[in-house]
Amino acid sequence: MIAMDLMHHSSCFLLPTIPLQRRPSLTYALLVLNQNLPRFTPLLWNHAQLHLCADGGANRLYDEMPLFFPQEDASDVRRRNKPDVIKGDMDSIRREVLEFYASLLCVLVVGALGGRFDHEMGNLNVICRFSSMRIVLLSNDSLIHLLPRTYCHEIHIQTSVEGPHCGLIPIGTPSKSSTTTGLQWDLNNTAMEFGGLVSTSNIVKEEKVTVQSDCDLLWTISIKKL
């Protein structure tokens, strides 16, 4: 008989807790498809190192995971159990489900600023195109992210690493009215547009800045040399 390597199999991922000596050598990824979630889904979710949903599976996760925790607020359960990846052609996922999970995701992009100007503009176009996602462009000198007009914004300044120089720039369309607090030169129902006024070389004066506008704005703030 030919000697062969031994492969171990265990269903210990179904145990409420996994004793150290019985932990599997493999790591587990959980893939949620578009069918009813089995009763042990929360347990599998807690054991998994990676959580993936097909686009229809994201609907199942959104609708059914809160049913396992009837005493808790459904939104809290959904936030606690958000997928790492939603994959598919996105024709099955409901719009409110996609927007909910997209709102929880923050994408940090390094190497997006500096170099060729057309590349920088392309990267700015990406954060406008995917405005429901929180995408932050970073360089050694500054960071940029979008402030969608559909929200009132509170920006909490990390004074040890960023500021004081900042800017607010209308993107896509002119702003007829933008208002801020916490800046050296606050806007008060101020109109802004390219070819007119834009708020550059402003100064952060407080640890919280608020912004409200009738158009999408780019927020930029300097990063300190440490």
LUMTIPA-572002 format. One record per residue: residue number from 1; x, y, z of N, C-alpha, C in turn. Coordinates in nm, 2 decimals, m for minus. Atoms other than C-alpha are relative to their C-alpha. Layout:
% residues N
 vomar    n_X    n_Y    n_Z   ca_X   ca_Y   ca_Z    c_X    c_Y    c_Z
   NUM      X      Y      Z      X      Y      Z      X      Y      Z
...
END
This chain:
% residues 226
 vomar    n_X    n_Y    n_Z   ca_X   ca_Y   ca_Z    c_X    c_Y    c_Z
     1   0.08  m0.12   0.00   0.00   0.00   0.00   0.09   0.12   0.00
     2  m0.08  m0.12   0.01   0.13   0.34  m0.09  m0.03   0.09   0.11
     3   0.02  m0.09  m0.11   0.18   0.57   0.20  m0.05   0.14  m0.05
     4   0.06  m0.13   0.05  m0.03   0.89   0.17  m0.01   0.09   0.12
     5   0.02  m0.10  m0.11  m0.06   1.21   0.37  m0.14  m0.02   0.06
     6   0.12   0.01  m0.07  m0.33   1.21   0.63  m0.07   0.13  m0.01
     7   0.09  m0.12   0.00  m0.62   1.46   0.59  m0.10  m0.01   0.11
     8   0.09   0.00  m0.11  m0.81   1.55   0.90  m0.13   0.07  m0.04
     9   0.13  m0.06   0.02  m1.19   1.63   0.89  m0.07   0.02   0.14
    10   0.07  m0.02  m0.12  m1.39   1.78   1.17  m0.11   0.10  m0.02
    11   0.11  m0.10   0.01  m1.73   1.96   1.21   0.00   0.08   0.13
    12   0.00  m0.07  m0.13  m1.61   2.14   1.52  m0.05   0.15  m0.02
    13   0.06  m0.14   0.03  m1.72   2.47   1.35  m0.15   0.01   0.04
    14   0.14   0.00  m0.04  m2.07   2.36   1.46  m0.01   0.01   0.15
    15   0.00  m0.01  m0.15  m1.97   2.37   1.83  m0.01   0.14   0.04
    16   0.01  m0.14  m0.05  m2.07   2.68   2.03   0.14   0.07   0.02
    17  m0.14  m0.05  m0.02  m1.70   2.72   2.13   0.09  m0.11  m0.05
    18  m0.10   0.10   0.05  m1.40   2.55   1.98   0.12  m0.01   0.10
    19  m0.12   0.02  m0.09  m1.15   2.41   2.24   0.13   0.02  m0.07
    20  m0.12  m0.03   0.07  m0.80   2.52   2.16   0.06  m0.12  m0.06
    21  m0.06   0.12   0.05  m0.68   2.17   2.12  m0.07  m0.07  m0.12
    22   0.08   0.05   0.11  m0.96   2.10   1.87  m0.02   0.10  m0.11
    23   0.01  m0.10   0.11  m0.92   2.41   1.66   0.05  m0.06  m0.13
    24  m0.05   0.05   0.13  m0.89   2.32   1.29   0.12   0.08  m0.05
    25  m0.12  m0.07   0.06  m0.57   2.40   1.11  m0.04   0.09  m0.11
    26   0.05  m0.08   0.11  m0.78   2.54   0.83  m0.07   0.12   0.05
    27   0.09  m0.11  m0.03  m0.94   2.88   0.83  m0.12  m0.01  m0.09
    28   0.13   0.02   0.07  m1.30   2.91   0.72  m0.05   0.12  m0.06
    29   0.08  m0.11   0.07  m1.48   3.13   0.47  m0.14  m0.05  m0.01
    30   0.15   0.03   0.00  m1.86   3.14   0.49  m0.05   0.07  m0.12
    31   0.06  m0.05   0.12  m2.04   3.19   0.16  m0.15  m0.01   0.01
    32   0.14   0.00  m0.01  m2.41   3.29   0.18  m0.07   0.02  m0.14
    33   0.07   0.00   0.13  m2.63   3.21  m0.12  m0.15   0.03   0.02
    34   0.14  m0.06  m0.01  m2.99   3.30  m0.20  m0.10  m0.11   0.03
    35   0.10   0.09  m0.05  m3.17   3.04   0.01  m0.02   0.03   0.15
    36   0.02  m0.03  m0.15  m3.31   3.04   0.37   0.12  m0.04   0.08
    37  m0.12   0.02  m0.09  m3.04   3.07   0.63  m0.03  m0.11   0.10
    38   0.03   0.10  m0.11  m3.01   2.75   0.85   0.02   0.06   0.14
    39   0.01  m0.05  m0.13  m3.05   2.79   1.22   0.14   0.02   0.06
    40  m0.13  m0.02  m0.06  m2.68   2.76   1.29   0.09   0.11  m0.07
    41  m0.08  m0.10   0.08  m2.58   3.05   1.06   0.07   0.10   0.09
    42  m0.08  m0.09  m0.09  m2.49   3.29   1.35   0.13  m0.06   0.05
    43  m0.12   0.07  m0.05  m2.25   3.03   1.48   0.11  m0.01  m0.10
    44  m0.09   0.01   0.11  m2.09   2.97   1.15   0.06   0.14  m0.03
    45  m0.05  m0.14   0.02  m2.06   3.35   1.10   0.11   0.03   0.10
    46  m0.09  m0.04  m0.10  m1.88   3.39   1.43   0.14  m0.08  m0.02
    47  m0.12   0.08   0.02  m1.63   3.11   1.34   0.08   0.03  m0.12
    48  m0.06  m0.02   0.13  m1.56   3.22   0.99   0.10   0.12   0.00
    49  m0.10  m0.11   0.01  m1.25   3.44   0.90  m0.04   0.09  m0.11
    50   0.04  m0.08   0.11  m1.41   3.57   0.58  m0.15  m0.03  m0.03
    51   0.15   0.01   0.02  m1.78   3.64   0.51  m0.03   0.06  m0.14
    52   0.03  m0.04   0.14  m1.90   3.65   0.15  m0.14  m0.03  m0.03
    53   0.14   0.02   0.04  m2.24   3.69   0.00  m0.01   0.01  m0.15
    54   0.04  m0.02   0.13  m2.37   3.63  m0.35  m0.10   0.12   0.01
    55   0.08  m0.11  m0.01  m2.58   3.93  m0.44  m0.14  m0.03   0.05
    56   0.13   0.04  m0.06  m2.91   3.75  m0.37   0.02  m0.05   0.15
    57  m0.03   0.04  m0.14  m2.75   3.61  m0.05   0.01   0.11   0.09
    58   0.00  m0.12  m0.08  m2.70   3.96   0.07  m0.14   0.04   0.05
    59   0.14  m0.03  m0.04  m3.08   4.00   0.07  m0.04  m0.10   0.11
    60   0.03   0.10  m0.11  m3.11   3.68   0.28   0.07   0.04   0.13
    61  m0.07  m0.04  m0.12  m2.85   3.80   0.53  m0.07   0.12   0.06
    62   0.07  m0.12  m0.04  m3.02   4.14   0.55  m0.14  m0.03   0.07
    63   0.14   0.02  m0.05  m3.37   4.00   0.60   0.00  m0.10   0.12
    64   0.01   0.12  m0.09  m3.30   3.68   0.80   0.09   0.00   0.12
    65  m0.09   0.00  m0.12  m3.00   3.74   1.03  m0.07   0.06   0.12
    66   0.07  m0.05  m0.12  m3.21   3.97   1.26  m0.10  m0.09   0.06
    67   0.10   0.09  m0.05  m3.47   3.69   1.30   0.07  m0.09   0.11
    68  m0.06   0.08  m0.10  m3.21   3.50   1.50   0.02   0.07   0.13
    69  m0.03  m0.09  m0.12  m3.18   3.79   1.75  m0.13   0.09   0.02
    70   0.13  m0.07   0.00  m3.55   3.89   1.80   0.00   0.11   0.11
    71   0.00  m0.10  m0.11  m3.47   4.09   2.12   0.09   0.12  m0.03
    72  m0.10  m0.10   0.04  m3.21   4.31   1.94  m0.06   0.09  m0.11
    73   0.04  m0.09   0.11  m3.26   4.61   1.71   0.06  m0.06  m0.13
    74  m0.04   0.06   0.13  m3.25   4.48   1.35   0.12   0.07  m0.06
    75  m0.11  m0.07   0.06  m3.01   4.75   1.23   0.13  m0.03   0.07
    76  m0.12   0.03  m0.08  m2.76   4.67   1.51   0.05  m0.14  m0.05
    77  m0.03   0.14   0.04  m2.77   4.30   1.41   0.07   0.00  m0.14
    78  m0.05  m0.01   0.14  m2.71   4.39   1.04   0.14   0.06   0.00
    79  m0.13  m0.06   0.00  m2.42   4.62   1.12   0.11  m0.09   0.06
    80  m0.09   0.09  m0.06  m2.26   4.36   1.34   0.04  m0.12  m0.09
    81  m0.02   0.12   0.08  m2.29   4.09   1.08   0.01   0.04  m0.15
    82  m0.01  m0.04   0.14  m2.19   4.27   0.76   0.10  m0.08  m0.08
    83  m0.09   0.08   0.08  m2.03   4.08   0.48   0.13   0.07  m0.04
    84  m0.12  m0.06   0.05  m1.67   4.13   0.38   0.00   0.03  m0.15
    85   0.01  m0.01   0.15  m1.75   4.08   0.01  m0.14  m0.03  m0.04
    86   0.12   0.04   0.07  m2.07   4.09  m0.19   0.04  m0.01  m0.15
    87  m0.05   0.03   0.13  m2.01   3.93  m0.53  m0.11  m0.04  m0.09
    88   0.10   0.05   0.10  m2.23   3.89  m0.84  m0.02   0.11  m0.10
    89   0.03  m0.11   0.10  m2.38   4.09  m1.13  m0.09   0.10   0.05
    90   0.08  m0.10  m0.07  m2.59   4.28  m0.88  m0.14   0.02  m0.05
    91   0.14  m0.01   0.05  m2.92   4.21  m1.06  m0.10  m0.06   0.10
    92   0.09   0.06  m0.10  m3.06   4.02  m0.76  m0.01   0.08   0.13
    93   0.00  m0.07  m0.13  m2.97   4.24  m0.46  m0.09   0.12  m0.01
    94   0.09  m0.11  m0.01  m3.23   4.49  m0.36   0.08   0.13   0.02
    95  m0.07  m0.13  m0.01  m3.13   4.86  m0.38   0.02   0.04   0.14
    96  m0.02  m0.04  m0.14  m3.19   4.93  m0.01   0.10  m0.09   0.07
    97  m0.09   0.09  m0.06  m2.98   4.63   0.08   0.15   0.04  m0.04
    98  m0.13  m0.05   0.05  m2.69   4.74  m0.14   0.04   0.13   0.06
    99  m0.04  m0.13  m0.06  m2.70   5.09  m0.01   0.03  m0.01   0.15
   100  m0.03   0.02  m0.14  m2.71   4.97   0.35   0.14  m0.05   0.02
   101  m0.13   0.05  m0.02  m2.40   4.76   0.32   0.11   0.09  m0.05
   102  m0.10  m0.09   0.05  m2.22   5.01   0.10   0.03   0.11   0.10
   103  m0.01  m0.11  m0.10  m2.28   5.28   0.37   0.09  m0.04   0.11
   104  m0.08   0.05  m0.11  m2.09   5.06   0.62   0.15  m0.02  m0.04
   105  m0.13   0.03   0.05  m1.79   5.02   0.40   0.08   0.13  m0.02
   106  m0.09  m0.11   0.03  m1.49   5.25   0.39   0.12  m0.05  m0.08
   107  m0.11   0.04   0.09  m1.23   5.21   0.11   0.11   0.11   0.01
   108  m0.11  m0.09  m0.01  m0.89   5.37   0.17   0.09  m0.03  m0.12
   109  m0.07   0.01   0.13  m0.70   5.44  m0.16   0.13   0.07   0.02
   110  m0.13  m0.07   0.00  m0.33   5.51  m0.14   0.06   0.01  m0.14
   111  m0.05  m0.01   0.14  m0.13   5.63  m0.44  m0.10   0.06  m0.09
   112   0.11  m0.06   0.09  m0.44   5.81  m0.57   0.03   0.14  m0.04
   113  m0.02  m0.14   0.02  m0.30   6.16  m0.56   0.15   0.02  m0.03
   114  m0.13  m0.02   0.05   0.01   6.31  m0.72   0.02  m0.07  m0.13
   115  m0.02   0.06   0.13   0.16   6.21  m1.05  m0.08   0.07  m0.10
   116   0.07  m0.06   0.12  m0.03   6.26  m1.37  m0.14   0.06   0.04
   117   0.12  m0.06  m0.04  m0.32   6.50  m1.34  m0.13  m0.07  m0.05
   118   0.12   0.07   0.05  m0.56   6.30  m1.56  m0.03  m0.12   0.09
   119   0.03   0.11  m0.10  m0.51   6.00  m1.32  m0.07   0.05   0.12
   120   0.07  m0.05  m0.11  m0.60   6.22  m1.03  m0.15   0.03  m0.02
   121   0.14  m0.03   0.03  m0.91   6.34  m1.20  m0.08  m0.12  m0.02
   122   0.07   0.13   0.02  m1.00   5.98  m1.29  m0.04  m0.05   0.14
   123   0.03   0.05  m0.13  m0.98   5.89  m0.92  m0.10   0.08   0.07
   124   0.11  m0.08  m0.05  m1.20   6.19  m0.82  m0.13  m0.04  m0.06
   125   0.13   0.04   0.07  m1.45   6.07  m1.08  m0.05  m0.13   0.07
   126   0.04   0.12  m0.06  m1.45   5.73  m0.91  m0.08   0.02   0.13
   127   0.07  m0.02  m0.13  m1.55   5.87  m0.57  m0.13   0.07  m0.02
   128   0.13  m0.06   0.04  m1.83   6.07  m0.74  m0.09  m0.11  m0.06
   129   0.08   0.11   0.06  m1.95   5.77  m0.94  m0.06  m0.09   0.10
   130   0.04   0.09  m0.11  m1.97   5.55  m0.63  m0.02   0.08   0.13
   131   0.02  m0.09  m0.11  m2.10   5.82  m0.40  m0.06  m0.06   0.12
   132   0.06   0.07  m0.11  m2.29   5.57  m0.18   0.11  m0.07   0.09
   133  m0.11   0.07  m0.08  m1.95   5.42  m0.07   0.09   0.11   0.06
   134  m0.10  m0.09  m0.06  m1.71   5.60   0.16   0.14  m0.04  m0.05
   135  m0.13   0.02   0.06  m1.39   5.62  m0.04   0.09   0.11   0.03
   136  m0.10  m0.10  m0.04  m1.09   5.81   0.09   0.13  m0.01  m0.08
   137  m0.13   0.00   0.08  m0.80   5.91  m0.14   0.11   0.06   0.09
   138  m0.11  m0.04  m0.10  m0.47   5.95   0.05   0.13   0.02  m0.08
   139  m0.14  m0.01   0.04  m0.13   6.08  m0.02   0.08   0.04   0.12
   140  m0.08  m0.04  m0.11   0.16   6.19   0.20  m0.05   0.13   0.06
   141   0.03  m0.14  m0.04   0.02   6.54   0.21  m0.14   0.03   0.03
   142   0.14  m0.03  m0.02  m0.36   6.52   0.21  m0.09  m0.12  m0.02
   143   0.10   0.09   0.03  m0.67   6.32   0.20  m0.12   0.07  m0.05
   144   0.12  m0.06   0.07  m0.99   6.37   0.00  m0.11  m0.10   0.01
   145   0.12   0.08   0.02  m1.34   6.23   0.03  m0.12   0.08  m0.03
   146   0.12  m0.07   0.04  m1.69   6.31  m0.09  m0.09   0.02   0.11
   147   0.11  m0.03  m0.09  m1.96   6.48   0.11  m0.13   0.01  m0.08
   148   0.13   0.00   0.08  m2.29   6.38  m0.06  m0.10   0.10   0.05
   149   0.09  m0.10  m0.03  m2.55   6.65  m0.07  m0.12  m0.05   0.08
   150   0.12   0.06  m0.06  m2.81   6.41   0.07   0.02  m0.02   0.15
   151  m0.03   0.02  m0.14  m2.65   6.41   0.42   0.04   0.14   0.06
   152  m0.07  m0.10  m0.08  m2.56   6.66   0.69   0.13  m0.07   0.05
   153  m0.13   0.07  m0.03  m2.19   6.59   0.77   0.06   0.06   0.13
   154  m0.09  m0.04  m0.12  m1.99   6.59   1.10   0.13  m0.07  m0.03
   155  m0.14   0.05   0.03  m1.62   6.56   1.04   0.08   0.01   0.13
   156  m0.07   0.00  m0.13  m1.42   6.46   1.35   0.15   0.01  m0.03
   157  m0.14  m0.02   0.04  m1.07   6.60   1.31   0.10  m0.07   0.10
   158  m0.10   0.07  m0.08  m0.78   6.39   1.43   0.13   0.10   0.00
   159  m0.09  m0.11   0.01  m0.56   6.69   1.52   0.15  m0.05   0.01
   160  m0.14   0.04  m0.01  m0.25   6.48   1.59   0.06  m0.04  m0.13
   161  m0.05   0.04   0.13  m0.22   6.37   1.23  m0.05   0.08  m0.12
   162   0.05  m0.07   0.12  m0.43   6.60   1.01  m0.03   0.15   0.04
   163   0.02  m0.14  m0.02  m0.49   6.97   0.96   0.13   0.08   0.01
   164   0.12  m0.08  m0.01  m0.50   7.26   0.99  m0.06   0.04  m0.13
   165   0.05  m0.05   0.13  m0.54   7.34   0.62  m0.10  m0.10  m0.06
   166   0.11   0.08   0.06  m0.86   7.22   0.45  m0.06   0.07  m0.11
   167   0.08  m0.06   0.11  m1.09   7.29   0.16  m0.13  m0.07  m0.02
   168   0.13   0.05   0.04  m1.44   7.24   0.04  m0.03   0.04  m0.14
   169   0.01  m0.03   0.14  m1.49   7.22  m0.34  m0.12  m0.06  m0.06
   170   0.12   0.06   0.07  m1.82   7.18  m0.53   0.05  m0.08  m0.12
   171  m0.04   0.10   0.11  m1.80   6.89  m0.77  m0.13  m0.04  m0.08
   172   0.12   0.04   0.08  m2.04   6.82  m1.06  m0.09   0.12  m0.03
   173   0.09  m0.11   0.03  m2.27   7.12  m1.02   0.04   0.11   0.10
   174  m0.02  m0.11  m0.10  m2.24   7.47  m0.85  m0.09  m0.02   0.12
   175   0.07  m0.01  m0.13  m2.35   7.51  m0.49  m0.07   0.13   0.01
   176   0.07  m0.13  m0.03  m2.62   7.77  m0.43   0.01   0.03   0.15
   177   0.00  m0.02  m0.15  m2.59   7.72  m0.05   0.08  m0.10   0.07
   178  m0.08   0.09  m0.09  m2.32   7.57   0.17   0.02   0.07   0.13
   179  m0.02  m0.06  m0.13  m2.29   7.62   0.54   0.09  m0.09   0.08
   180  m0.09   0.07  m0.08  m2.02   7.51   0.78   0.01   0.06   0.14
   181  m0.05  m0.04  m0.13  m1.91   7.53   1.14   0.14  m0.06   0.03
   182  m0.12   0.05  m0.05  m1.57   7.48   1.30   0.12   0.04  m0.09
   183  m0.11  m0.04   0.08  m1.36   7.65   1.03   0.04   0.15   0.03
   184  m0.04  m0.13  m0.01  m1.16   7.97   1.03  m0.09   0.10  m0.08
   185   0.09  m0.07   0.08  m1.37   8.10   0.75  m0.12  m0.08  m0.04
   186   0.12   0.08   0.02  m1.71   7.94   0.78  m0.08   0.05  m0.11
   187   0.10  m0.03   0.10  m1.96   7.93   0.50  m0.13   0.02   0.06
   188   0.13  m0.02  m0.06  m2.30   8.07   0.57  m0.10   0.02  m0.12
   189   0.09   0.00   0.12  m2.55   7.98   0.29   0.08   0.06  m0.12
   190  m0.08  m0.06   0.10  m2.26   8.06   0.06  m0.01  m0.08  m0.13
   191   0.00   0.06   0.14  m2.27   8.00  m0.32   0.15  m0.03  m0.04
   192  m0.14   0.04   0.04  m1.96   7.82  m0.46  m0.01  m0.06  m0.14
   193   0.00   0.06   0.13  m1.87   7.72  m0.82   0.14   0.02  m0.06
   194  m0.12  m0.03   0.08  m1.57   7.68  m1.05  m0.02   0.12  m0.08
   195   0.01  m0.13   0.07  m1.50   8.02  m1.20  m0.04   0.11   0.10
   196   0.04  m0.09  m0.10  m1.62   8.18  m0.88   0.07  m0.04   0.13
   197  m0.05   0.03  m0.13  m1.57   8.12  m0.51   0.01  m0.15   0.03
   198  m0.01   0.14  m0.06  m1.43   7.78  m0.38   0.08   0.02   0.13
   199  m0.06  m0.02  m0.13  m1.32   7.73  m0.02   0.13  m0.08   0.00
   200  m0.13   0.06  m0.01  m0.95   7.65  m0.04   0.09   0.08   0.10
   201  m0.09  m0.06  m0.10  m0.67   7.73   0.21  m0.08   0.05   0.12
   202   0.08  m0.03  m0.12  m0.93   7.73   0.49   0.08  m0.07   0.11
   203  m0.07   0.05  m0.11  m0.82   7.64   0.84  m0.10  m0.06   0.10
   204   0.08   0.07  m0.10  m0.97   7.39   1.09   0.02   0.07   0.13
   205  m0.01  m0.07  m0.13  m1.04   7.57   1.42  m0.05  m0.09   0.11
   206   0.06   0.08  m0.10  m1.24   7.30   1.61   0.02  m0.15  m0.03
   207  m0.02   0.15   0.03  m1.22   6.92   1.65  m0.11  m0.06  m0.07
   208   0.11   0.04   0.08  m1.56   6.89   1.49  m0.04   0.10  m0.10
   209   0.05  m0.09   0.10  m1.65   7.04   1.16  m0.13  m0.05  m0.06
   210   0.12   0.04   0.06  m2.00   7.04   1.03  m0.02   0.06  m0.14
   211   0.02  m0.05   0.14  m2.10   7.08   0.66  m0.14  m0.04  m0.05
   212   0.12   0.03   0.07  m2.43   7.10   0.48  m0.01   0.08  m0.13
   213   0.00  m0.07   0.13  m2.47   7.18   0.11  m0.11  m0.06  m0.09
   214   0.10   0.04   0.09  m2.72   7.16  m0.17   0.07  m0.07  m0.12
   215  m0.07   0.08   0.10  m2.45   6.99  m0.39   0.11  m0.08   0.06
   216  m0.11   0.08  m0.05  m2.18   6.73  m0.35   0.12   0.08   0.01
   217  m0.13  m0.07  m0.02  m1.86   6.87  m0.21   0.11  m0.10   0.02
   218  m0.12   0.07  m0.03  m1.51   6.74  m0.20   0.06   0.06   0.13
   219  m0.06  m0.04  m0.12  m1.36   6.76   0.15   0.15  m0.04  m0.01
   220  m0.14   0.04   0.00  m0.98   6.78   0.16   0.06   0.07   0.13
   221  m0.07  m0.05  m0.11  m0.75   6.83   0.46   0.14  m0.05   0.00
   222  m0.15   0.03   0.00  m0.37   6.83   0.50   0.03  m0.11   0.10
   223  m0.06   0.10  m0.09  m0.18   6.54   0.66   0.13   0.05   0.05
   224  m0.12  m0.05  m0.06   0.09   6.64   0.90   0.12  m0.08  m0.02
   225  m0.12   0.07   0.02   0.45   6.55   0.85   0.04  m0.05   0.14
   226  m0.03   0.06  m0.14   0.53   6.31   1.15   0.15  m0.03   0.01
END
